[in-house]
């Protein structure tokens, strides 16, 4: 046997030890970690039962083999049949980031000698390149972006080439980590394209971990055209007018040409030709109608091209493009004919004037009033405008009055103006339009800041535009409008009314009433709140809340990995009630197994749909969720020159988004309330500690004055995270916690009535200590005590506690208790004052007459009457010392008393455990009293 062990020892000394190595693999591929041992003997001579092998990663066991039996974790494999050949290699199945680390292989034979080797396993993921935008503008500053996605480890290096030549040298980018653990980065190139860059190959070169990737592309260069506007001559002023626009030297061919008249888009007809240099040209025509030609003004031709943010346009005024023919010069004969004709017309006009005066006056005063035009969307807090258009010959003398239902509306848009100035500039009910086209309007711009309402009517601003000449027949146009800020409490279910009349006239010419409008308020959507279900901790509930929206119809849609989920609870479909301001609130809840969320890749999102939203609001959560652990607030040692530093550690949370708020508390020990938010807090982190865990440290620096210390109060560190239904709060007091000075024993003084007054004096300390007295024999019963607080001669706080006690062998009934207090005509009442417990001969003073105290006829008193008397006595003198009674009888058949014990419990925040002081009656006193 000794020879056999010696042979094994010699063989194991010949085993070769492998040196540490490094293995790299791509994601989701298999990787083999080598571990080979060379034996000098053949495989058939090796006893497999004596082999012991194992793999560990970061001190965690992966696989083990002993006594011909092996076990291995899921996701790994090895061939135990190859062990006798010295091959102990480990295969990693579907490599991922969380499998990285140092793997150690250990092999022993017959427990005599060990072999070990270390292998470092890392993930190497090459980036995926893309260039989303390749359109540039000739001779304009252009920007190209090269995206490198899904690489590991960082960093990567970007460089740009043109036709094989480097135009931007390599530069390194660390990149940003995605939720999956991989990295992404963006390389930028800024240059000015020229004609020589057409059809030239550009390239983005990305270097990562010693390997290079290149993405080649060609630029799409846009040549901006020159635009000129012309007119086709017309024979008659009343005929249509044709315009054409020359667009030259542009590239590529695909362009769109738009026509505008006074900012209004006109139709178009495409037509392009190619120039000899490869560019294109086109001529676009547009025919104006006779009314459009009479309207005049500026005409513009705008050209839009791909890759160009601002279109190229050419413009001109119709008065220059289309000059009207001047009136012909009349001869003398023609002038004479015209004069005779004018005289004849005047005579006819004078004859008919008297008959048609009234009719023409009414025609001049006739007005054409449009309906009230409402804004397309009426949103809470955003200015909206209602408008009325008035056409007629005398609109310069027209006034308008606006109403909300039947209540007149005045202009409330002027801030910080006195009442006298307001009345001088504005009519409180109307906007006045003066003769000769003059108008009184508000000097405040509609684009100014929102002003608070002056009263319950809200914010209103009256506008008037005009008179405008709408045609050559003398018809003028006046636009009266009202700007308002919608409020649900004011405008819900209301209509606007506009009354039109002439200045100085009471008669209403026209009245227009608007339709009822719906007030919109977009919902404020919270982040998804995650919490464990109380009855089932393996199920996670996800809740999202929407508030401050109107109207009440709202829809929540939950999705997971592209599939729609069914919510388990929703308050949106059960007719929610509005709050005091008229807004609605709703919530929706969905549940998923906790294992799904802990996979790290499960994506859950909810979309909220409401009529006030142009696009649905989306909130999402991705993968693993863990609530944070928050430590108590730690205070650093501060001096008079340095501010106080408070710190709070937040650990083991995911995702990394976390919010910390510091709050100052009001004074008081029992009813501390939030006073204000403290600015200046800082947060270090979040720091990535583990694959799905983060930590952070919140700090606050501030100076605490002596006044704050004396006043008390404190500071709160409030931590909010998407995994928490309620924020986590930690409290810190401004004052220093100091334990009081406690005497070694209790002082006692006995009176002639057999009443003992026990006292304890505490000095100093903060905050105030709490004392609880108890007395008895084998067991203790709570006692009633009296505490007073004052400042001693040394300036320290002194807390004096007194407790009066009378020994008894039986518990007194209410009637006997009242009778015992009336011995010898002097009742011992609970309100009797004890001035000093150390003074001998304490007397209990009765302030009533002797006749009142000796009334013994009332032997049958109810318990309620006695309680009322005792309550009245305590109310008469709140500082009275109550006399407690304790039963010291050992048992119902024993006449011997137990020794009296009096104990006081002192509790204070500075004491880890309560402090106790006890007084025990000596045996000789017990025997004498018995």
RAQUINOR-V663557 format. One record per residue. N is the residue number from 1. SS is DSSP state (alpha for helix, beta for strand, coil for the rest). NEAR is the number of other ideal C-beta (glycine too) atoms within 12 Angstrom. Layout:
{{N:SS:NEAR} {N:SS:NEAR}}
This chain:
{{1:coil:8} {2:alpha:8} {3:alpha:9} {4:alpha:15} {5:alpha:17} {6:alpha:14} {7:alpha:20} {8:alpha:28} {9:alpha:18} {10:alpha:18} {11:alpha:27} {12:alpha:30} {13:alpha:18} {14:coil:19} {15:coil:30} {16:coil:17} {17:coil:21} {18:coil:25} {19:coil:14} {20:coil:19} {21:beta:22} {22:beta:19} {23:beta:31} {24:beta:25} {25:beta:28} {26:coil:24} {27:coil:26} {28:coil:17} {29:coil:19} {30:coil:22} {31:beta:32} {32:beta:27} {33:beta:40} {34:coil:27} {35:coil:41} {36:beta:27} {37:coil:35} {38:coil:21} {39:coil:32} {40:coil:18} {41:coil:20} {42:coil:11} {43:alpha:19} {44:alpha:10} {45:alpha:15} {46:coil:27} {47:coil:21} {48:alpha:26} {49:alpha:16} {50:alpha:27} {51:beta:39} {52:beta:26} {53:beta:43} {54:beta:32} {55:beta:39} {56:beta:26} {57:beta:27} {58:coil:18} {59:coil:12} {60:beta:17} {61:beta:21} {62:beta:36} {63:beta:35} {64:beta:27} {65:beta:34} {66:beta:24} {67:coil:16} {68:coil:17} {69:beta:16} {70:beta:27} {71:beta:18} {72:beta:24} {73:coil:21} {74:coil:12} {75:coil:20} {76:beta:31} {77:beta:23} {78:coil:31} {79:coil:21} {80:alpha:24} {81:alpha:14} {82:alpha:25} {83:alpha:34} {84:alpha:26} {85:alpha:21} {86:coil:31} {87:beta:27} {88:coil:45} {89:coil:33} {90:beta:41} {91:beta:30} {92:beta:38} {93:coil:20} {94:coil:20} {95:coil:29} {96:coil:29} {97:alpha:32} {98:alpha:24} {99:alpha:34} {100:coil:28} {101:beta:27} {102:beta:25} {103:beta:40} {104:beta:32} {105:beta:39} {106:beta:30} {107:beta:38} {108:beta:24} {109:beta:36} {110:coil:25} {111:coil:17} {112:coil:22} {113:beta:25} {114:beta:22} {115:beta:31} {116:beta:25} {117:beta:31} {118:beta:26} {119:beta:34} {120:beta:22} {121:beta:36} {122:beta:27} {123:beta:32} {124:coil:27} {125:beta:34} {126:coil:26} {127:coil:38} {128:beta:21} {129:beta:31} {130:beta:22} {131:coil:31} {132:coil:16} {133:coil:21} {134:coil:27} {135:beta:26} {136:beta:35} {137:beta:30} {138:coil:30} {139:coil:17} {140:coil:23} {141:beta:14} {142:beta:28} {143:beta:23} {144:beta:34} {145:beta:25} {146:beta:39} {147:beta:28} {148:beta:39} {149:beta:27} {150:beta:30} {151:beta:37} {152:beta:33} {153:coil:22} {154:coil:25} {155:coil:25} {156:beta:41} {157:beta:30} {158:beta:38} {159:beta:29} {160:beta:34} {161:beta:26} {162:beta:26} {163:coil:17} {164:coil:14} {165:beta:15} {166:beta:19} {167:beta:21} {168:beta:23} {169:beta:16} {170:beta:21} {171:beta:21} {172:beta:18} {173:beta:27} {174:coil:18} {175:coil:28} {176:beta:19} {177:beta:23} {178:coil:21} {179:coil:25} {180:coil:27} {181:coil:29} {182:coil:29} {183:beta:31} {184:beta:31} {185:beta:34} {186:beta:27} {187:beta:36} {188:beta:21} {189:beta:33} {190:beta:16} {191:beta:23} {192:beta:18} {193:coil:32} {194:coil:18} {195:alpha:18} {196:alpha:14} {197:alpha:28} {198:coil:22} {199:coil:14} {200:coil:23} {201:beta:20} {202:beta:35} {203:beta:31} {204:beta:39} {205:beta:33} {206:beta:39} {207:beta:27} {208:beta:32} {209:coil:23} {210:coil:11} {211:beta:18} {212:beta:22} {213:beta:27} {214:beta:24} {215:beta:29} {216:beta:21} {217:beta:28} {218:beta:21} {219:coil:32} {220:beta:28} {221:beta:34} {222:beta:34} {223:beta:36} {224:coil:31} {225:coil:37} {226:beta:19} {227:beta:33} {228:beta:25} {229:beta:34} {230:beta:24} {231:beta:27} {232:beta:20} {233:coil:16} {234:coil:22} {235:coil:11} {236:coil:13} {237:coil:19} {238:coil:15} {239:coil:17} {240:coil:22} {241:beta:33} {242:beta:26} {243:beta:36} {244:beta:29} {245:beta:41} {246:beta:26} {247:beta:41} {248:beta:26} {249:beta:27} {250:beta:38} {251:beta:33} {252:coil:23} {253:coil:23} {254:coil:19} {255:beta:36} {256:beta:25} {257:beta:40} {258:beta:30} {259:beta:33} {260:beta:28} {261:beta:31} {262:coil:18} {263:coil:15} {264:beta:15} {265:beta:17} {266:beta:25} {267:coil:17} {268:coil:25} {269:coil:19} {270:coil:20} {271:coil:18} {272:beta:25} {273:beta:16} {274:beta:16} {275:coil:18} {276:coil:9} {277:coil:14} {278:coil:17} {279:coil:27} {280:beta:28} {281:beta:30} {282:beta:31} {283:beta:27} {284:beta:33} {285:beta:26} {286:beta:31} {287:beta:22} {288:beta:31} {289:coil:16} {290:alpha:16} {291:alpha:15} {292:alpha:24} {293:alpha:28} {294:alpha:23} {295:alpha:23} {296:coil:24} {297:coil:22} {298:beta:21} {299:beta:37} {300:beta:30} {301:beta:40} {302:beta:30} {303:beta:40} {304:beta:25} {305:beta:34} {306:coil:24} {307:coil:28} {308:coil:28} {309:coil:15} {310:coil:13} {311:coil:26} {312:beta:31} {313:beta:27} {314:beta:29} {315:beta:25} {316:beta:24} {317:beta:18} {318:alpha:27} {319:alpha:16} {320:alpha:16} {321:alpha:30} {322:coil:31} {323:coil:15} {324:coil:17} {325:coil:12} {326:coil:7} {327:coil:8} {328:coil:9} {329:coil:8} {330:coil:12} {331:coil:10} {332:alpha:10} {333:alpha:10} {334:alpha:14} {335:alpha:14} {336:alpha:13} {337:alpha:14} {338:alpha:17} {339:alpha:15} {340:alpha:14} {341:alpha:14} {342:alpha:14} {343:alpha:14} {344:alpha:14} {345:alpha:15} {346:alpha:14} {347:alpha:13} {348:alpha:14} {349:alpha:16} {350:alpha:14} {351:alpha:12} {352:alpha:14} {353:alpha:16} {354:alpha:11} {355:alpha:12} {356:alpha:16} {357:alpha:14} {358:alpha:12} {359:alpha:14} {360:alpha:17} {361:alpha:13} {362:alpha:15} {363:alpha:17} {364:alpha:21} {365:alpha:23} {366:coil:22} {367:beta:33} {368:beta:23} {369:beta:30} {370:coil:23} {371:coil:21} {372:coil:32} {373:beta:23} {374:coil:28} {375:coil:25} {376:coil:14} {377:coil:21} {378:beta:34} {379:beta:28} {380:coil:33} {381:coil:24} {382:coil:22} {383:beta:29} {384:beta:33} {385:beta:30} {386:beta:41} {387:beta:31} {388:beta:41} {389:beta:33} {390:beta:42} {391:beta:28} {392:beta:32} {393:coil:27} {394:coil:30} {395:alpha:40} {396:alpha:28} {397:alpha:30} {398:beta:44} {399:beta:35} {400:beta:47} {401:beta:34} {402:beta:43} {403:beta:28} {404:beta:30} {405:coil:19} {406:coil:15} {407:beta:21} {408:beta:23} {409:coil:39} {410:coil:30} {411:coil:37} {412:coil:31} {413:coil:37} {414:coil:28} {415:coil:20} {416:coil:12} {417:coil:20} {418:coil:11} {419:alpha:13} {420:alpha:9} {421:alpha:12} {422:alpha:20} {423:alpha:15} {424:alpha:13} {425:alpha:22} {426:coil:28} {427:coil:25} {428:coil:23} {429:coil:21} {430:beta:29} {431:beta:37} {432:coil:28} {433:beta:34} {434:coil:18} {435:coil:16} {436:coil:9} {437:coil:19} {438:coil:14} {439:beta:27} {440:coil:20} {441:coil:27} {442:coil:29} {443:coil:17} {444:coil:25} {445:coil:15} {446:coil:25} {447:coil:10} {448:coil:16} {449:coil:13} {450:coil:23} {451:coil:25} {452:coil:14} {453:coil:23} {454:coil:21} {455:coil:13} {456:coil:13} {457:coil:27} {458:coil:33} {459:coil:35} {460:beta:42} {461:beta:36} {462:beta:43} {463:beta:32} {464:beta:38} {465:beta:25} {466:beta:30} {467:beta:30} {468:beta:20} {469:beta:20} {470:coil:23} {471:coil:14} {472:coil:11} {473:coil:12} {474:coil:18} {475:coil:24} {476:beta:29} {477:beta:29} {478:beta:38} {479:beta:32} {480:beta:43} {481:beta:34} {482:beta:44} {483:beta:35} {484:beta:41} {485:beta:31} {486:coil:37} {487:coil:30} {488:alpha:32} {489:alpha:22} {490:alpha:27} {491:alpha:39} {492:coil:26} {493:coil:16} {494:coil:30} {495:coil:24} {496:beta:41} {497:beta:28} {498:beta:40} {499:beta:31} {500:beta:38} {501:beta:28} {502:beta:28} {503:coil:24} {504:coil:12} {505:coil:15} {506:coil:11} {507:coil:14} {508:beta:20} {509:beta:28} {510:beta:29} {511:beta:24} {512:beta:31} {513:beta:23} {514:coil:30} {515:coil:17} {516:coil:16} {517:coil:26} {518:coil:26} {519:beta:37} {520:beta:32} {521:beta:37} {522:coil:30} {523:coil:38} {524:beta:25} {525:beta:34} {526:coil:25} {527:coil:28} {528:coil:42} {529:beta:30} {530:beta:36} {531:beta:25} {532:beta:24} {533:coil:22} {534:coil:9} {535:coil:9} {536:coil:14} {537:coil:13} {538:coil:16} {539:beta:22} {540:beta:36} {541:beta:33} {542:beta:43} {543:beta:35} {544:beta:40} {545:beta:32} {546:beta:39} {547:beta:26} {548:beta:26} {549:beta:37} {550:beta:37} {551:coil:28} {552:coil:31} {553:coil:23} {554:coil:41} {555:beta:24} {556:beta:40} {557:beta:26} {558:beta:34} {559:beta:26} {560:beta:30} {561:coil:19} {562:coil:10} {563:beta:14} {564:beta:16} {565:beta:26} {566:coil:17} {567:coil:29} {568:coil:19} {569:beta:22} {570:beta:26} {571:coil:23} {572:coil:32} {573:coil:16} {574:coil:14} {575:coil:13} {576:coil:25} {577:coil:13} {578:coil:22} {579:coil:17} {580:coil:8} {581:coil:20} {582:coil:24} {583:coil:31} {584:beta:33} {585:beta:27} {586:beta:38} {587:beta:32} {588:beta:38} {589:beta:30} {590:beta:35} {591:beta:28} {592:beta:35} {593:beta:21} {594:alpha:24} {595:alpha:15} {596:alpha:26} {597:alpha:36} {598:coil:20} {599:coil:22} {600:coil:26} {601:coil:21} {602:coil:29} {603:beta:27} {604:beta:39} {605:beta:29} {606:beta:38} {607:beta:27} {608:beta:37} {609:beta:25} {610:coil:31} {611:coil:23} {612:coil:35} {613:coil:24} {614:coil:13} {615:coil:11} {616:coil:23} {617:beta:29} {618:beta:22} {619:beta:32} {620:beta:25} {621:beta:34} {622:beta:28} {623:coil:29} {624:coil:35} {625:coil:37} {626:beta:32} {627:coil:29} {628:coil:37} {629:beta:23} {630:beta:32} {631:coil:22} {632:coil:18} {633:coil:33} {634:beta:20} {635:beta:27} {636:coil:17} {637:coil:8} {638:coil:16} {639:coil:10} {640:coil:10} {641:coil:7} {642:coil:13} {643:coil:18} {644:beta:29} {645:beta:26} {646:beta:36} {647:beta:29} {648:beta:39} {649:beta:29} {650:beta:41} {651:beta:27} {652:beta:26} {653:beta:37} {654:beta:34} {655:coil:28} {656:coil:29} {657:coil:24} {658:beta:37} {659:beta:24} {660:beta:38} {661:beta:27} {662:beta:35} {663:beta:29} {664:beta:33} {665:beta:31} {666:coil:21} {667:coil:22} {668:coil:15} {669:coil:20} {670:coil:11} {671:coil:11} {672:coil:23} {673:coil:15} {674:beta:21} {675:beta:21} {676:beta:15} {677:beta:18} {678:coil:31} {679:coil:13} {680:coil:19} {681:coil:29} {682:beta:20} {683:beta:27} {684:beta:18} {685:beta:24} {686:beta:26} {687:beta:19} {688:beta:19} {689:beta:19} {690:beta:19} {691:coil:22} {692:coil:26} {693:beta:26} {694:beta:29} {695:beta:27} {696:beta:35} {697:beta:29} {698:beta:39} {699:beta:28} {700:beta:35} {701:beta:22} {702:beta:25} {703:coil:20} {704:coil:30} {705:coil:14} {706:alpha:12} {707:alpha:13} {708:alpha:24} {709:alpha:21} {710:alpha:15} {711:alpha:21} {712:coil:27} {713:coil:31} {714:beta:34} {715:beta:39} {716:beta:35} {717:beta:40} {718:beta:31} {719:beta:36} {720:beta:26} {721:beta:36} {722:coil:35} {723:coil:35} {724:coil:28} {725:coil:24} {726:coil:13} {727:coil:25} {728:beta:30} {729:beta:25} {730:beta:31} {731:beta:25} {732:beta:33} {733:beta:31} {734:coil:33} {735:coil:27} {736:coil:22} {737:coil:23} {738:beta:22} {739:coil:24} {740:coil:32} {741:beta:23} {742:beta:28} {743:coil:21} {744:coil:13} {745:coil:18} {746:coil:35} {747:beta:25} {748:beta:30} {749:beta:25} {750:beta:26} {751:coil:26} {752:coil:16} {753:coil:25} {754:coil:23} {755:beta:33} {756:beta:36} {757:beta:41} {758:beta:42} {759:beta:36} {760:beta:40} {761:beta:34} {762:beta:36} {763:beta:25} {764:coil:25} {765:coil:29} {766:beta:25} {767:coil:30} {768:coil:28} {769:coil:35} {770:beta:23} {771:beta:37} {772:beta:25} {773:beta:38} {774:beta:29} {775:beta:39} {776:beta:31} {777:coil:28} {778:coil:18} {779:coil:16} {780:beta:26} {781:beta:24} {782:beta:19} {783:coil:32} {784:coil:26} {785:coil:34} {786:beta:33} {787:beta:26} {788:beta:24} {789:beta:22} {790:beta:15} {791:beta:13} {792:coil:16} {793:coil:8} {794:coil:10} {795:coil:10} {796:coil:19} {797:beta:23} {798:beta:26} {799:beta:34} {800:beta:31} {801:beta:37} {802:beta:39} {803:beta:39} {804:beta:41} {805:beta:44} {806:beta:33} {807:beta:34} {808:beta:27} {809:coil:24} {810:coil:17} {811:coil:16} {812:coil:21} {813:coil:15} {814:alpha:21} {815:alpha:19} {816:alpha:18} {817:alpha:27} {818:alpha:30} {819:alpha:22} {820:alpha:24} {821:coil:31} {822:coil:27} {823:alpha:19} {824:alpha:15} {825:alpha:17} {826:coil:23} {827:coil:32} {828:coil:35} {829:coil:30} {830:coil:35} {831:coil:30} {832:coil:31} {833:coil:25} {834:coil:36} {835:coil:18} {836:coil:18} {837:coil:31} {838:coil:19} {839:coil:15} {840:coil:12} {841:coil:13} {842:coil:28} {843:coil:18} {844:coil:31} {845:coil:19} {846:coil:25} {847:coil:18} {848:coil:19} {849:coil:12} {850:alpha:14} {851:alpha:10} {852:alpha:15} {853:alpha:22} {854:coil:18} {855:coil:17} {856:coil:17} {857:coil:7} {858:coil:16} {859:coil:12} {860:coil:13} {861:coil:23} {862:coil:14} {863:alpha:15} {864:alpha:11} {865:alpha:16} {866:alpha:24} {867:alpha:16} {868:alpha:15} {869:alpha:26} {870:alpha:26} {871:alpha:16} {872:alpha:16} {873:alpha:27} {874:alpha:21} {875:alpha:14} {876:alpha:18} {877:coil:19} {878:coil:15} {879:coil:19} {880:coil:27} {881:coil:41} {882:coil:30} {883:beta:39} {884:beta:34} {885:beta:31} {886:beta:39} {887:beta:26} {888:coil:34} {889:beta:23} {890:coil:19} {891:coil:14} {892:coil:9} {893:coil:7} {894:coil:14} {895:coil:13} {896:coil:17} {897:beta:28} {898:coil:27} {899:coil:26} {900:coil:39} {901:beta:31} {902:beta:39} {903:beta:33} {904:beta:40} {905:beta:27} {906:beta:33} {907:beta:23} {908:coil:26} {909:coil:22} {910:coil:24} {911:coil:20} {912:coil:10} {913:coil:11} {914:coil:20} {915:beta:27} {916:beta:24} {917:beta:30} {918:beta:25} {919:beta:31} {920:beta:21} {921:coil:29} {922:coil:14} {923:alpha:15} {924:alpha:10} {925:alpha:20} {926:alpha:21} {927:alpha:12} {928:alpha:12} {929:alpha:22} {930:coil:20}}
